[in-house]
Amino acid sequence: MSEMLKQVKNAILAYDAEMAANLGRKAIEEKVDLVSVTNAATEALKEVGDSYNCGDAWLPDLIGASNAMTGLMSVIEDELKREGKQREPVGTVVIGTVYGDIHSIGKDMVAALAVAEGFRVIDLGVDVKVDSFMEAIRKNKPEILAMSALLTTTAPEQGRVIKMLKDEGLREKVKVVVGGGPITADFARSMGADGYEPTAPMGVKLFKK
């Protein structure tokens, strides 16, 4: 592994988004293979994800590594597209916390672990309205839509999104995975979701399945 790739990996493992972004700029200037840069960063992020799954790392570690990865990709993504060398993702996931709910920790965990497993993740954030989910699905054509709700009052919003998918003829084009504190397997089935898991690591395993 070249010195540049080692530095990129170390930046992710140090949770240093600024360093990762600077290394991304340096890699572009020095015409380093950006796919190799992405692979090195992903390898580091997966190490953190595996440590988290084993109980050797904590949520702040996972989010810190994910933020560093985001810092790097924000710099090199456009250049990768320009060169036509984007790394082929395992799949695309659109994820968000539903309208009326501003809780983000669970969603952030799932998003970070999904990136570590090689998924392209479109994170819509929190308090996401039905129309925003629809727009993201039309634009990004994901294999998976993942929705989080941490309040009993906002949980039914997941069902409204699924209903809109049906109304707009998009339901058969995407698998829907739901999660959050008040969600149960029975509730997920009643809404018409394709899957439910109570924890972030199990949720990502479900994505891969």
Buried (B, 14 or more C-beta within 10 A) or exposed (E): EEEBBEBBBBBBBBBBBEBBBBBBEBBBEEEBBBBBBBBBBBBBBBBBBBBBBEEEBEBEBBBBBBBBBBBBBEBBBEBBEEEEEBBEBEBBBBBBBBBBBEBBEBBBBBBBBBBBBBBBBBBBEBBBBBEBBBEBBEEBEBBBBBBBBBBEEBBBBBBBBBBBBEEEEBBEEBBBBBBBEEBEEEBBEEBBBBBBBEBBBBBBBBBEE
